Amino acid sequence: MAEIYVSTDVEADGPIPGRNSMLSFASAAFDADGTMVGTFTANLDTLPGAVADPGTMAWWGRNPEAWQACRAELREPGEAMADYRAWLEALPGKPVFVGYPAAFDFMFVYWYLIRFTGVSPFSHSALDMKSFAMAVLGTEFRGTVKRTMPRAWFGPGRHTHVALDDAIEQGELWIAMRRAARSR
């Protein structure tokens, strides 16, 4: 079965799921040729008993447009995650989680999928774009950041901290990285 690369971005009110809430998430799915085959996005109600991290909320205070975007049309997490799981399972291939950074985004998505649906269509793995870029560029991990990556890898999208915008932008970056690796 073909792999479908699911670029996913998470917006949260703190650093860890459970104690903090995932406020919004989105995925943009790409086939091996780089064609976007679908998107999914949801803004979520906060978890009962969860608390927002003061440092994270100060960051949100400096980004009011993104905050407003992630607090519109809220959905109950269980319902949204069930719909997301169904969307993932209907993709035309095996979903591969792709994130930047994968450790943060995957942690939230995996926790919410297991908590609310009992299953993760991604299994236990995620592809980290920063690690992949490090391998392609032959650079050190800490020195591999977007500002040091080739400009040709970036499309016209800009990082807005609106989950769907960022998932698409990062998915396009992933496809450019993959093409660069294959051309070597």
C-alpha positions in Angstrom: 0.0 0.0 0.0 1.3 3.5 -0.9 2.3 5.9 1.8 0.4 9.1 2.3 2.4 11.8 4.1 0.2 13.6 6.6 1.8 16.9 7.5 0.2 17.9 10.8 0.4 21.0 13.0 -0.9 21.4 16.5 -1.7 24.5 18.5 -1.9 24.0 22.3 -2.2 25.9 25.5 0.8 24.2 27.1 3.7 21.7 26.6 2.0 18.4 27.4 -1.3 16.7 26.6 -3.6 15.9 29.5 -2.4 18.6 31.8 -2.7 21.0 28.9 -5.1 21.0 25.9 -4.7 20.8 22.2 -6.6 23.8 21.0 -6.5 23.2 17.3 -4.9 20.8 14.8 -4.8 20.3 11.1 -3.4 17.8 8.6 -2.6 18.1 4.9 -2.2 14.8 3.2 0.2 14.4 0.3 0.9 11.4 -2.0 4.4 10.4 -3.0 4.3 12.7 -6.1 3.6 15.7 -3.9 -0.1 16.1 -4.7 -2.2 17.2 -1.8 -5.0 14.7 -1.5 -6.9 16.2 1.3 -7.0 18.3 4.5 -8.6 18.0 7.9 -8.8 20.7 10.6 -10.6 21.1 13.9 -10.6 23.5 16.8 -11.2 21.8 20.1 -12.8 22.5 23.5 -10.3 22.3 26.3 -10.0 19.2 28.3 -11.9 19.1 31.6 -9.5 19.7 34.5 -6.7 20.8 32.2 -4.9 24.1 32.9 -3.3 26.5 30.5 0.4 27.1 30.9 1.1 30.8 31.8 4.1 31.1 29.4 2.2 29.6 26.5 -0.8 31.9 27.2 1.6 34.9 27.2 2.8 33.8 23.7 -0.9 33.5 22.6 -1.4 37.1 23.9 1.2 38.3 21.4 -0.6 36.4 18.6 -4.2 37.5 18.8 -5.2 36.6 15.2 -4.0 33.1 15.6 -5.7 32.8 19.0 -9.0 34.0 17.5 -8.7 31.5 14.7 -8.1 28.5 17.0 -11.0 29.4 19.3 -13.7 29.6 16.5 -16.2 26.8 15.9 -15.0 24.6 18.8 -15.7 20.9 18.7 -15.8 18.3 21.5 -12.5 16.4 21.3 -14.0 12.9 21.2 -16.2 13.8 18.2 -13.4 15.6 16.4 -10.9 12.8 16.9 -13.3 10.1 15.8 -13.9 12.1 12.6 -10.1 12.6 12.2 -9.5 8.9 12.6 -12.1 8.1 10.0 -10.5 10.7 7.6 -7.1 9.1 8.1 -8.4 5.6 7.5 -10.1 6.8 4.3 -6.9 8.2 2.8 -5.7 6.4 -0.4 -2.7 4.8 1.4 -1.0 4.1 4.7 -0.8 7.4 6.7 2.7 8.5 7.8 2.7 11.3 10.3 5.0 14.2 9.3 5.8 17.0 11.7 8.1 20.0 12.4 8.8 19.3 15.2 7.3 15.8 15.2 8.0 15.2 18.9 5.6 18.0 20.0 2.8 17.6 17.4 2.8 13.8 17.4 2.7 13.7 21.2 -0.6 15.6 21.2 -2.2 13.9 18.2 -1.2 10.4 19.4 -2.4 11.1 23.0 -5.8 12.5 21.8 -6.3 9.6 19.3 -5.6 7.0 21.9 -7.6 8.8 24.6 -10.7 9.4 22.5 -10.7 6.6 19.8 -8.5 3.9 21.3 -6.3 3.6 18.1 -3.8 5.6 16.2 -3.7 5.0 12.4 -0.1 6.2 12.5 0.9 3.4 14.9 3.7 4.5 17.2 5.8 6.4 14.7 6.3 9.9 13.2 8.7 11.4 10.6 10.5 14.4 11.9 11.3 17.0 9.2 14.2 18.6 11.1 15.9 15.2 11.4 15.3 14.5 7.7 16.7 17.9 6.7 19.8 17.3 8.9 20.4 14.0 7.0 19.9 15.6 3.5 22.0 18.7 4.3 24.7 16.9 6.3 24.4 19.4 9.1 24.3 19.2 12.8 20.9 18.8 14.5 20.8 22.1 16.4 22.1 24.0 13.4 19.4 22.6 11.1 16.6 25.2 11.3 14.3 26.7 8.7 16.5 29.8 8.2 19.5 27.7 7.3 17.6 25.5 4.8 17.7 26.2 1.1 15.2 28.9 0.0 14.2 26.7 -2.9 12.5 24.3 -0.4 10.0 26.9 0.6 6.8 27.8 -1.2 4.9 31.1 -0.9 3.1 30.0 2.3 3.9 31.8 5.5 3.8 30.4 9.0 0.7 31.9 10.6 0.2 29.7 13.6 -3.2 28.8 12.2 -3.0 25.0 12.1 -4.3 24.4 8.6 -2.0 27.1 7.1 1.0 25.7 8.9 0.2 22.0 8.0 0.0 22.9 4.3 3.2 25.0 4.4 5.1 22.3 6.2 3.7 19.6 3.9 5.0 21.6 0.9 8.4 21.9 2.7 8.4 18.1 3.3 7.8 17.4 -0.4 10.6 19.8 -1.4 13.0 18.1 1.1 12.0 14.6 -0.2 12.6 15.7 -3.8 16.0 17.1 -2.9 17.0 13.9 -1.2 15.9 11.8 -4.1 17.8 13.9 -6.6 21.1 13.3 -4.8 
